[in-house]
Amino acid sequence: MDVGKIVKQQLESIGLDEKSDVVVAVSGGVDSLALWHMLVQGAGRWRGRVWGVHVLHLWPTDEDEVPIFLEEMGARWSVPLAILSFDAPARAAERGESLEEASRHGRYNLLARYAQEKQAAAVITAHHADDQAETVLMHLIRGAGLNGLAGMRPKGVVPCEDELDIMLARPLLTVPKAALRAYCDDYELKPLEDEMNQDVRFRRNRIRHQLLPLLADYNPEISRLLGQTATIVAADVAWLEAETAAAWLGWVQAKGAGWVRWSRAEWCEAPLALRRRSLRYGWEQVAAGGELAFKAVELARSVAERGQVGGEVDLGAGVQLRVEYESLLLLRSDVEIGYDGPQLVTAVAQLLGVPGELRLAGGWRLEAKWALAEAALVNDDDPFVAWLALAPDEQLLVRGRRAGERMRPLGMGGQRVRLKKVMGEL
């Protein structure tokens, strides 16, 4: 397997020119050392500037030999290497994250900021086929939809809390770790093994050292086949994402920073998969980070489909779904949106003469005039016109609805219905 050629082809296929400047995450292990060497010295040599970055997490097991070893390699190859650090245990304690989560989040934050500082086109990591198999299994165990089963993608965005738009490239996802070991042997590279990779207290390590070997007893090709599954599902997900984006574009009625409103009727007519995906799609546009649980999606879907005006669901990350008369609204709790429909300017009841006119908020006005009763039977398709039976000596009082009020709609033989029900069905 010509690993260097695969790396170069993969990087070019996701839009990186051979002369692009890139940042490579380097740990000193087999995977990243092989990748770093390919780009700066060996097969698949990159013509752009390549900055190596090693991140120290300040774990108790961190050893000085790793950065010293990498600095020596960088000096030998005459390429730049940066040593960055952050306190992963402190972050884990402060934010209630696991040490794995804290390390991953902090590492990507540093890589993204460094790439921005160097104006690099991408951050490149050495995730390989075995890592992909572990990722798919980890998502499956945790409970995942198609997006989770698609595993890692060759191209993405560095998950950075500063929301920097930095490309994340993974050119080794089809390359097994055995091929990377062989590459290191061919070029007489002596990688260092990280003791943390053997610690089965971490879930990924348990999957790597315990679960995958067990599954290999059932099928020796399990790692390759899990990667194959991820490749197949990723193509399906890409198509579904395109369909969701296109449908969403047609449904949206209005949007702004931290909120979006769309047609409930059109959404309800969509297939179940599209309704679920669109709720997640809208949430991602509104939320300021976090994760959306499947349970929350299902609760929101149920309330939205039921269509009870005023219904609300808390989706997490400070985002609510609200059911309006003809629309659905996703709104972040720290955002306020205006309403451009007709509204009273005061809660105080106001008299409206006939004929007469009352000015409302936003430039609207409410006008009353006399008309023949027969006109109501043939001109009833304008949503901004209401026909009322009024005696000459009666007056109109304009105010908000009160609990328990009823009316007699035309065409119902004088039957009374609750005003709340009528307004909910408008």
C-alpha positions in Angstrom: 0.0 0.0 0.0 1.4 3.3 -1.1 0.3 5.3 1.9 2.0 8.6 0.9 0.2 8.5 -2.4 -3.1 7.9 -0.7 -2.6 10.8 1.6 -1.8 13.2 -1.2 -4.8 12.1 -3.2 -7.1 12.3 -0.3 -6.0 15.8 0.6 -6.4 17.0 -3.0 -9.8 15.3 -3.3 -11.2 17.4 -0.4 -10.0 20.7 -1.9 -6.5 21.2 -0.5 -4.0 22.3 -3.2 -0.5 20.7 -2.9 0.9 24.1 -2.1 -1.6 24.8 0.7 -0.2 25.6 4.2 -1.4 23.1 6.8 -1.1 22.3 10.5 -0.4 18.6 11.5 -1.3 17.3 14.9 1.7 15.3 16.1 1.7 13.0 19.2 4.8 11.1 18.5 3.0 7.8 18.1 3.0 5.6 15.0 0.1 7.3 13.2 1.0 10.9 13.5 4.7 10.4 13.1 4.2 8.5 9.9 1.8 11.2 8.6 4.1 14.1 9.6 7.1 12.3 7.9 5.0 11.7 4.7 4.2 15.4 4.4 7.6 16.8 5.1 10.2 14.1 4.1 8.9 10.9 2.6 6.3 9.6 0.1 3.5 12.1 -0.5 5.7 15.1 0.4 3.6 18.3 0.5 4.9 21.4 -1.2 3.1 23.9 1.1 4.4 24.9 4.6 3.7 22.2 7.1 3.6 23.2 10.8 3.7 20.4 13.3 1.9 20.9 16.6 2.2 18.8 19.7 -0.3 19.4 22.5 0.5 18.7 26.1 -2.6 18.0 28.2 -0.7 18.2 31.6 -1.9 14.7 32.5 0.0 13.2 35.5 1.5 10.7 33.1 2.9 13.3 30.7 6.6 12.8 30.1 9.3 15.2 29.0 10.7 12.8 26.5 7.9 13.2 24.0 8.3 16.9 23.2 12.1 16.5 23.3 11.8 13.6 20.8 9.6 15.6 18.5 11.8 18.7 18.7 14.7 16.6 17.7 12.8 15.2 14.7 11.7 18.6 13.6 15.2 19.9 13.8 16.5 16.8 11.9 13.9 17.4 9.1 14.3 21.2 9.2 10.6 21.8 9.7 8.7 23.9 12.3 7.2 22.3 15.4 5.2 24.1 18.1 4.6 22.7 21.6 1.3 23.9 23.1 -0.3 23.0 26.4 -3.4 23.3 28.5 -4.6 21.8 31.8 -7.0 19.0 30.8 -7.6 17.8 34.4 -8.5 21.3 35.5 -10.9 21.8 32.6 -12.5 18.4 33.3 -13.1 19.3 37.0 -14.3 22.8 36.1 -16.8 21.8 33.4 -17.8 18.3 34.6 -16.3 16.6 31.6 -14.5 13.3 31.5 -10.7 13.5 31.0 -11.2 12.2 27.5 -13.7 15.0 26.6 -11.7 17.7 28.2 -8.5 16.6 26.4 -10.3 16.4 23.1 -12.0 19.8 23.4 -8.9 21.6 24.6 -6.7 20.1 22.0 -8.9 21.1 19.1 -9.3 24.6 20.5 -5.5 25.0 20.5 -5.1 23.5 17.0 -7.7 25.7 15.5 -6.3 28.9 17.0 -2.8 28.0 15.9 -4.0 27.3 12.4 -5.8 30.7 12.3 -2.6 32.4 13.6 -0.6 30.8 10.8 -3.4 31.4 8.2 -3.2 27.7 7.4 -5.8 26.1 5.1 -6.5 23.1 7.3 -5.6 21.1 10.4 -4.7 17.5 9.5 -5.0 14.6 11.9 -3.8 11.0 11.7 -7.1 9.2 12.4 -6.9 6.0 10.5 -9.1 3.0 9.6 -8.8 1.3 13.0 -9.8 4.6 14.6 -12.8 4.8 12.3 -13.9 1.3 13.4 -13.6 2.3 17.0 -15.6 5.5 16.4 -18.5 3.6 14.7 -18.6 1.1 17.6 -18.5 3.8 20.2 -21.4 5.7 18.6 -23.4 2.4 18.2 -22.9 1.6 21.9 -23.9 5.0 22.9 -27.0 5.0 20.6 -26.7 6.7 17.3 -28.6 7.5 14.1 -27.1 7.5 10.6 -24.9 10.5 11.3 -23.2 8.6 14.1 -22.8 5.4 12.1 -21.1 7.5 9.3 -18.2 7.9 11.7 -15.5 10.5 11.0 -15.5 12.3 7.7 -12.4 12.9 5.5 -13.3 16.6 5.6 -15.0 18.7 8.3 -14.6 21.7 10.5 -12.3 21.8 13.6 -14.7 21.6 16.6 -13.5 24.8 18.3 -15.3 26.7 21.0 -14.3 30.0 19.3 -16.3 28.9 16.3 -13.4 29.4 14.0 -14.1 28.1 10.4 -11.0 25.9 10.1 -11.0 22.9 7.8 -10.3 19.5 9.5 -8.7 16.9 7.2 -8.4 13.2 7.9 -6.6 11.6 4.9 -5.8 8.3 6.6 -9.3 7.0 7.2 -8.9 4.2 4.7 -5.4 3.2 5.9 -5.1 0.5 8.6 -2.7 1.0 11.4 -0.6 -2.0 10.2 0.2 -0.1 7.1 1.4 2.9 9.1 3.6 0.6 11.2 5.1 -0.8 8.0 5.7 2.8 6.8 7.6 3.6 10.0 9.7 0.5 9.6 10.5 1.3 6.0 11.8 4.8 6.9 13.4 3.6 10.2 11.2 5.9 12.3 11.1 5.1 16.0 7.7 6.3 17.3 7.0 6.6 21.0 4.0 4.8 22.6 1.7 6.8 24.8 0.9 4.9 28.0 -2.5 6.6 28.1 -3.5 4.6 25.0 -3.2 1.4 27.0 -5.3 2.6 29.9 -8.6 0.8 29.8 -10.3 3.2 32.1 -11.0 5.2 29.0 -13.9 4.0 26.9 -12.1 4.2 23.5 -9.2 2.1 24.9 -11.6 -0.5 26.2 -13.2 -0.7 22.7 -9.7 -0.9 21.1 -8.2 -3.5 23.4 -11.2 -5.5 24.6 -14.3 -5.2 22.3 -12.7 -5.2 18.8 -10.5 -8.2 19.5 -13.6 -10.1 20.8 -15.6 -9.1 17.6 -12.6 -10.2 15.5 -13.3 -13.8 16.7 -16.6 -13.6 14.9 -15.2 -11.8 11.8 -11.5 -11.1 11.4 -12.4 -8.4 8.9 -14.5 -6.5 11.5 -12.4 -3.3 11.5 -12.4 -3.0 7.7 -16.2 -3.8 7.5 -17.0 -1.2 10.1 -15.1 1.3 8.0 -16.9 0.2 5.0 -20.2 0.7 6.8 -19.2 4.2 7.7 -18.3 4.9 4.0 -21.7 3.7 2.8 -23.7 5.5 5.4 -21.7 8.7 4.9 -22.9 8.8 1.3 -26.5 8.3 2.3 -26.2 11.0 5.0 -24.8 13.5 2.5 -27.8 12.9 0.3 -30.2 13.3 3.2 -28.5 16.4 4.4 -28.9 18.0 0.9 -32.6 17.0 0.8 -33.1 18.5 4.3 -31.4 21.8 3.4 -33.5 22.1 0.2 -36.8 21.4 2.0 -35.9 23.7 4.9 -35.2 26.5 2.4 -38.8 26.2 1.1 -40.4 26.0 4.6 -38.7 28.9 6.3 -40.9 32.0 6.7 -38.5 34.2 8.7 -35.3 33.9 10.7 -32.7 35.9 12.6 -29.9 35.5 15.0 -31.0 32.8 17.5 -34.4 32.1 16.0 -36.2 30.7 13.0 -39.9 30.3 12.0 -41.2 27.9 9.4 -44.5 26.5 8.0 -46.1 23.9 10.2 -48.4 22.6 7.4 -45.6 22.0 4.9 -43.4 20.4 7.6 -46.2 18.0 8.7 -46.6 16.8 5.1 -42.9 15.7 4.9 -41.8 12.1 5.6 -40.9 11.2 9.1 -37.2 11.1 8.5 -37.3 14.6 7.0 -39.3 15.9 10.0 -36.8 14.6 12.4 -33.8 15.8 10.5 -35.2 19.3 9.9 -35.8 19.7 13.7 -32.1 18.9 14.2 -31.1 21.1 11.3 -33.1 24.1 12.6 -31.8 23.5 16.2 -28.2 23.6 14.9 -28.8 27.0 13.3 -30.3 28.4 16.5 -28.3 26.8 19.4 -25.0 28.2 20.6 -23.4 24.7 21.0 -24.3 21.6 22.9 -25.9 18.4 21.7 -29.5 17.6 20.8 -30.7 14.3 22.2 -33.0 11.9 20.2 -35.5 12.0 23.1 -35.8 15.8 22.8 -36.3 15.5 19.0 -39.1 13.0 19.5 -40.8 15.1 22.1 -40.6 18.2 19.9 -41.9 16.3 16.9 -44.9 15.0 18.9 -45.8 18.5 20.2 -45.3 20.1 16.7 -47.4 17.4 15.0 -50.2 17.7 17.6 -50.4 21.4 16.7 -51.8 22.8 19.9 -51.2 26.5 19.6 -49.0 27.7 22.5 -47.4 24.3 23.0 -43.7 24.5 24.0 -40.8 22.1 24.3 -37.4 22.7 25.9 -34.8 21.1 23.6 -31.8 21.9 25.7 -28.9 24.4 25.2 -31.5 27.2 26.0 -33.6 26.5 22.8 -37.4 26.1 22.8 -39.8 25.0 20.2 -43.1 26.9 20.1 -46.2 26.0 18.2 -47.9 29.1 16.7 -51.1 29.4 14.7 -49.7 28.4 11.4 -46.0 28.1 12.1 -43.3 26.5 14.3 -40.7 28.6 16.0 -37.3 27.7 17.4 -36.0 30.4 19.7 -33.0 30.7 21.9 -33.8 31.9 25.4 -31.4 34.8 25.3 -33.0 36.2 22.1 -36.1 38.4 21.7 -37.9 38.7 18.4 -40.5 41.3 17.4 -43.9 40.5 15.9 -44.9 42.5 12.7 -48.6 41.5 12.7 -51.4 43.6 14.0 -51.2 44.3 17.8 -52.9 46.5 20.2 -50.8 49.4 21.5 -52.3 49.2 25.0 -54.0 46.6 27.3 -56.7 49.1 28.1 -60.0 48.4 26.2 -60.8 51.0 23.5 -64.1 51.9 21.9 -64.3 51.6 18.1 -67.1 53.6 16.4 -69.0 52.4 13.3 -67.9 53.8 11.0 -64.5 54.4 12.7 -60.8 53.5 12.8 -58.3 52.5 15.4 -54.6 52.7 15.0 -52.5 49.6 15.9 -48.8 49.0 16.5 -46.5 48.6 13.5 -48.5 50.9 11.2 -51.6 48.7 11.2 -55.1 50.1 11.5 -58.4 48.5 12.4 -61.4 49.9 10.4 -65.1 49.3 11.1 -67.9 50.1 8.6 -71.5 49.0 7.9 -72.3 46.5 5.2 -75.3 44.5 4.0 -75.7 41.1 5.8 -75.7 39.3 2.4 -72.1 40.4 1.7 -70.8 38.2 4.5 -72.0 35.1 2.7 -70.2 35.8 -0.6 -67.1 37.6 0.6 -65.6 35.4 3.3 -62.1 34.6 1.9 -60.1 37.6 3.2 -58.3 36.6 6.4 -58.1 40.3 7.4 -61.9 40.8 7.3 -64.3 39.8 10.1 -68.1 40.0 9.7 -70.0 40.8 12.9 -73.7 41.0 13.5 -74.2 44.4 15.3 -77.3 46.3 16.2 -77.4 50.0 15.4 -77.3 50.9 19.1 -74.4 48.6 20.0 -70.8 49.6 20.2 -67.5 47.7 19.5 -65.0 47.3 22.2 -61.4 46.4 21.2 -59.4 44.4 23.8 -57.6 41.1 24.2 -59.3 37.8 24.7 -60.5 36.7 28.1 -60.7 33.2 29.6 -64.0 31.5 29.0 -65.3 33.8 26.3 -67.5 32.3 23.5 -68.9 33.4 20.1 -71.4 32.2 17.5 -69.6 31.7 14.2 -71.6 32.1 10.9 -72.8 28.9 9.4 -73.1 27.0 12.8 -76.8 27.6 13.3 -76.2 29.9 16.3 -74.1 27.3 18.2 -71.7 28.8 20.6 -68.0 27.8 20.7 -65.1 28.9 22.8 -63.2 31.8 21.4 -59.9 30.1 22.4 -60.8 27.1 20.2 -61.6 29.3 17.2 -58.4 31.3 17.5 -56.4 28.1 17.8 -57.7 26.8 14.5 -57.1 30.0 12.5 
